[in-house]
Amino acid sequence: PLLGEFVNKEFYETPSAGREKFTSPLGADKFSHHLPLVENKAAVWIDVPNDSGVGSENRNSNKSRFRSAEVLCATKLLEKWMKSDSEKKLTFGVISFYSAQCEEILKELKDAGITEFNKKNGLYEICDEFKDTAQNEKGETKERLRIGTVDAFQGMEFDAVILCAVRSASEGRIKNAEKAVNPDEILKKQQGLFGFLMSKNRLCVSMSRQKKILAVTGDKNLFTSDVAKEAVPELAHFYDLCKNNKEYGLILKSEDLK
């Protein structure tokens, strides 16, 4: 219900959405889990800082963005979760706004034995062992893991979701954007920092696919800045939720995942 209330407040009760509203009728106890590092937490932020450029963004040959530091965090967390003996029936989603980030995560998961390289199509794919959940009492299985861009998750739902923000910036770029005063300049600076994340509809999809837990990997300094509070307030507010809700929120550092 904490996550349901968050999505409702940030995306549906707004004037632009016509002040629609929905409620989460089930109690928090229905969404308990025992995932390593985050047991029974619902809102988690993993801070992946931009330290002297080490955590900076990159682009592949198709100009799609990826961030290696977040790739490592997402894969480490996912490996801990998926190899946990207590949660074999849970489903997992890893979402990014950038196809390059998804490709890098699929590639990195090979070392964990979760993906494998298909020589026929030249792609990294999820291994059979991790494609479906363990059978439930009715003998049914579900898709256990999906890694993809926001569009691949439209209408989908997973127990646990990792959202890779990807965008990162130096302190200098952030301060430079905050100095902008002309409306056109402000918008240009915001788009330069956040790109696709400023698409409200797609951001809503990316932050509402989870049932039990949403974990965001991202550059705290960027997403708690004044420019973020204007351009992508939903992500800034999610960080605040993770920090301030003592029962169900949690802030982790990238080194906590080692």
Salt bridges, closest charged atoms under 4 A:
GLU10 OE2 - HIS237 ND1 2.97
GLU13 OE2 - LYS21 NZ 3.70
GLU39 OE2 - HIS34 ND1 2.61
GLU57 OE1 - ARG65 NH1 2.60
GLU57 OE2 - ARG167 NE 2.98
GLU70 OE2 - ARG67 NH1 2.80
GLU79 OE2 - LYS83 NZ 3.30
GLU104 OE2 - LYS107 NZ 3.63
ASP128 OD1 - LYS131 NZ 3.28
GLU137 OE2 - LYS89 NZ 3.80
GLU143 OE2 - ARG146 NE 3.06
ASP151 OD1 - ARG202 NE 3.68
ASP159 OD1 - LYS211 NZ 3.68
GLU234 OE2 - LYS200 NZ 3.15
